[in-house]
């Protein structure tokens, strides 16, 4: 499949993504509002612990991304668009990578900006060049969650039933990137050795980038 054939797929996905701005805006809204609720209600003493603040932020990120990705392929499946793409495996790969790129640009990256703008975690290391490591950890964790939730969404589209059970069974898969990202951020803020946690998260995201697209394509083919 040539580049000329890829561009219409990407443009179509971009148009659909921008049309459904209310859906992915909810993910960003949850990412902003859920931590603020905790910050307002928890005792000030508990918020002095970086681990508490970091955990709240990453849990909110998982919530926002998971809620958006749940119905990621539903409309295309019902409209028959996926039936056309199933005729060409390369077209399905371009379709999947277009969705990954758009979520990275319009959901995960804005979450990084919002963290730096609103959350007290970002103020701890202001002025330090290495403070870029905190947004990087959030971005990498977000990408890992996007890939995982896309696999989940593809599985749900292929399952035709038992969606709730699949969510429960696959929920533990979100724990490794969350754990590595939280450990990386906590160790960095406490001036401890964060390299091992960063390496594990990097290895996880690289593995996910290689393994997730074929899994998604396979599930989408089986959903037909």
C-alpha angles and dihedrals in degrees: 000000000000130000089253089060093046096055096065090053092050093045091049091050091047091051092049091045093052091044090056094051092135091063099052091036086064088060090055091044091053090048089055101038103041095058091045090056089055093045091053096046105036119084113265090239093062091053090061087074108087090206091063094050093044093048092052092050095049093045088053090050091053091048094052096045095044094051092051096045095049094084097026096123100027099094094045090049093051094044094053094242092120090053089063093047093050088069090070122040091200090056090054091051091051089047091053095045091048090057091047092051094048093049090049092051100039105030114020098038094047088051088058091051092047092050091053091047104043115016123084091224091076092054093063094073103029114148093025115114089213090060085087085077090073095059089041091056090050092048095049092046090049092052091049090051091047091054092045093048091047089055088049092049091050091049090051091051089052096042098065087196143021092055093150092052092050091053090053093046095048098041093090089061088072092059100076097058091042092049094047093046093048091047091048093051094043094049091048094051091047092048092243130134105293098163096092093052090047091050092051092049090048091050090048094051092046091051091047092050090054100039105034102063094054090046091050092047091049092050092047090052091050092049091067 
